Amino acid sequence: MASALSPPRGPKGKGALPSHYYESFLEKKGPHDQDYKKFWAGLQGCTLYFYNSNRDSQHVEKLGLGAFVRLSDEAPGGSPRDPGIYFSLVLWNQEIKFKVESLESREMWKGFILTVVELRVPSNLTLLPGHLYMMAEALAKEEARRALEVPPCFLRVSRLEAQLLLERYPECGNLLLRPSGDGADDVSVTTRQTLHGTPVFRHYKVKREGSKYVIDVEDPLSCASLDAVVNYFVSNTNRRLVPFRLDEDYEKVLGHVEADKENGESVWVASSAPVAPGPGPAPASGGRKQLPPVPITPPPSQDKPPLLLNQNENYVIPIADAPAADYENEDVPSPSWQVVPKPRKLAKSLKPPIAPKPEPKGVNSGLAKKLAVGSVQALFPTTGLADLTAELEEKLQRRRALEHSAGCAGE
């Protein structure tokens, strides 16, 4: 097979280039990508870093291997125009596809990834002795690095808090390291798995003995670091246990890529954080600050013509402004109102009274005269007609007397 040497780098940029266990060109396609994108990739620790070119010192993307599940080969494209070699990296929460230029490059990437994830040099790959030696060196560096750092799944929480984290964020993993409750340097391991639809929590104790960590199980196992403890639980459960890691992998410095004026190459430049402008327009330098305009409500006009009232309607006109109602344990005063009555139409003028017809002389003439007198009194109810009524009554009495005397003479 060809040599395992990486492609030579170009001239160094302004920043120092990072060191990797292995690096080469790699085409990557994520779960949300439409096509493959070519990067210069490097493996450092348990993280893959991606750069726009082999001269860049600042990565544009990175991919953690903490949720590693497996590596698998993909079938070739089947087109003579596409001679690429494919393989996929399956993580606990996603699958990433890669494309390389040769079988050797694929075996190298798979070998280095398995070395840092499983902390052993793989023996089931087609590799040369030189390749195996490079991976053994990477393994020694990785073990030394992990011995000096705390695994990301180590959190300073109590037993109950650990259970709550694993239950609330199942997509972040199901294995968590935490300090032991006895106050010593011992460590506890909390795991969460589902059995018949029911979550099952398990707690394991890890004792600190000098520089070693001893897992307190039936056959105690001594580990050189906490990372080795995590690797023991992961590898001995067929990778059913995944180290817990919250998704808080964010950059702290804002930056962008721009062309270098000297050589025209793309470089990463950290942007200076500008002061966030306040709301509203910026005041002019050296001048007074202008206050925002205040809306002015014009007073009601006093020259408006009075409203004309419809004579056929009843209106309620307030005498004065009603006092403001206060609802805090007080009676609300009722406003005083004046009701304007509806104007009535003038009554029709009374017709002049019609003089009664003379009645024939007879027995019933007296009754008819009484009715006539009553009708006259009804037509003239006012006091001004009292004299006329008295005069008429006197004449009637005289006539009755004459008629009575005439009747007596005839008999």
Secondary structure, 3 states (H helix, E strand, C coil): CCCCCCCCCCCCCCCCCCCCCEEEEEEEECCCCCCCEEEEEEEECCEEEEECCCCCCCCCEEEECCCEEEEEECCCCCCCCCCCEEEEEEECCCEEEEEECCHHHHHHHHHHHHHHHHCCCCCCCCCCHHHHHHHHHHHHHHHHHHHCCCCCCECCCCHHHHHHHHHHCHHHCCEEEEECCCCCCCEEEEEEEEECCEEEEEEEEEEEECCEEEECCCCCEEECCHHHHHHHHHHCCCCCCCECCCCCCCCCCCEEEEECCCCCCEEEEECCCCCCCCCCCCCCCCCCCCCCCCCCCCCCCCCCCCCCCCCCCCCEEECCCCCCCCCCCCCCCCCCEEECCCCCCCCCCCCCCCCCCCCCCCCCHHHHHHHHHHHHHHHCCCHHHHHHHHHHHHHHHHHHHHHHHHHHHHC
